[in-house]
Each structure stands twice: as C-alpha cells, then as structure tokens.
C-alpha cells in the first residue's frame, strides 16, 4: 500500500518580517497541526548576513527569525516541540544555551545540537524547529 499525502493540506508560508528565502524553500510549511520551520541563519530583515557579528549577536538574530516564522503561522515559542541547533564551533555552545534559555523561558522543547564544519555564508549558528499549532 502506498500512502500519498494530501498535498492540498500542506501550506507553505514566508514571514513578511524577515528576508525572503534566497533558495527554493519556504520559511515555514504547515502539515496538519505541525509547523516545520526551515533553518534560520543570522540574516536581518534587510537581507544583511551577520556572519561578521559576535556569536551572541548571530544567535539573537537567528532566534528573532524563528520568532518571525512562528508568528507567520499564528504560533509562539510555547508552541515549539523540537529545536535543532547547528553550530560551527561547538565551544560556542554555552553562549547559545544561555541566550536560548533567556529567549525561551520555562518552556523546554526537545532539542538537539550538532557541531558542523561550516554553515552557509560563514554563519556561526543555524536553528530549525517544529511547532505544534493548536486547532
């Protein structure tokens, strides 16, 4: 038996608050009650890549971009069920963890971190996530 998804029930959205995707993807795709947020890099609303900024500055921009994606589908941080974090230098992880904890508060979604050899545009951090959308 082959299961074919109902493509009409998949909705892809781009946030008006952040730079439009430069590649062939959407900021967020919603399937059923789940929102899948594409990897967010430290790129500001004007499209400026902040790869030359400090790790903390890049982290703050990435998390702001995640907020914009959540808002575009009527969700917020409490809707997050899983967060995946990619860092180009795992030694920077404590900085990310501190900024993230301040950003997300008491909510603790499932999370993974991966040290990677490099990220697009020479960025230091990228975050992708999954959120649950209430009916």
C-alpha positions in Angstrom: 0.0 0.0 0.0 1.3 3.4 -1.0 0.4 6.3 1.2 0.1 9.6 -0.8 -0.1 12.8 1.3 -2.9 15.2 0.6 -0.8 18.0 -0.8 -3.7 20.4 -0.6 -3.4 20.2 3.2 0.2 21.4 3.2 0.6 25.2 3.4 3.9 26.9 2.9 4.4 30.4 4.3 7.0 33.1 4.2 7.2 35.7 7.0 6.9 39.3 5.9 9.2 40.3 8.9 12.4 38.6 7.6 14.2 38.4 4.3 12.5 36.3 1.6 14.2 32.9 1.1 17.1 33.1 -1.3 16.8 29.5 -2.3 14.0 27.2 -3.4 12.2 26.8 0.0 9.8 28.4 2.4 10.3 29.8 5.9 7.6 27.5 7.3 5.5 24.7 6.0 2.4 23.5 7.9 1.1 20.0 7.6 -1.8 19.2 9.8 -1.1 20.7 13.2 2.7 20.8 12.8 4.7 23.7 11.6 8.2 22.9 10.2 10.5 25.9 10.4 13.4 26.0 7.9 16.9 26.5 9.1 17.3 30.1 10.2 20.6 31.8 9.7 21.8 35.2 11.2 20.3 37.3 8.4 18.5 40.5 9.3 15.2 41.7 7.7 17.1 43.8 5.1 19.0 40.7 4.0 22.3 41.6 5.6 24.2 38.5 6.6 25.6 39.0 10.1 28.4 36.4 9.9 30.9 39.0 11.0 29.0 39.7 14.2 29.7 38.0 17.5 28.3 34.6 18.2 25.8 36.2 20.7 24.7 38.7 18.0 24.2 35.9 15.5 22.3 33.8 18.0 20.0 36.7 18.8 19.2 37.3 15.1 18.6 33.6 14.5 16.1 33.4 17.4 14.4 36.6 16.2 14.0 34.9 12.8 12.4 31.9 14.5 10.0 34.2 16.3 9.0 35.8 12.9 8.4 32.3 11.4 6.3 31.3 14.4 4.3 34.5 14.2 3.7 33.9 10.4 1.7 30.8 11.3 0.0 32.1 14.4 2.3 30.4 16.9 4.8 31.4 19.5 7.7 29.9 21.4 5.5 27.9 23.7 4.3 26.0 20.5 7.8 24.6 19.9 8.1 20.9 20.2 11.6 20.4 18.8 14.5 22.6 18.1 17.7 21.6 16.2 20.8 23.8 16.6 23.8 23.7 14.3 27.0 25.5 15.5 30.2 25.8 13.5 32.3 25.8 16.7 30.9 23.6 19.5 33.0 25.6 22.0 30.4 28.4 21.5 27.6 26.1 22.7 27.4 27.6 26.3 26.8 31.0 24.8 24.0 29.7 22.7 22.5 27.7 25.6 22.4 30.9 27.8 20.8 33.1 25.1 18.3 30.3 24.2 17.3 29.8 27.9 16.7 33.5 28.3 14.7 33.6 25.0 12.5 30.6 25.6 12.0 30.9 29.4 10.5 27.9 31.3 9.4 26.0 28.2 11.7 23.1 27.3 11.0 21.6 24.0 13.1 18.6 22.8 16.4 19.8 21.4 19.4 18.6 19.5 22.8 20.3 18.9 25.3 19.4 16.2 28.7 20.7 15.7 29.2 21.2 12.0 32.3 22.1 9.9 30.6 25.1 8.3 27.3 26.8 7.7 26.1 28.8 4.7 27.5 32.4 4.4 30.1 31.5 7.0 27.5 31.8 9.8 28.3 30.5 13.2 24.8 29.2 14.1 21.6 27.9 12.4 18.3 26.8 14.0 15.4 24.8 12.6 12.3 23.8 14.6 9.0 22.1 14.7 6.0 23.7 16.4 2.5 22.4 17.3 -0.4 24.5 16.2 -3.5 24.4 18.3 -6.7 23.7 16.5 
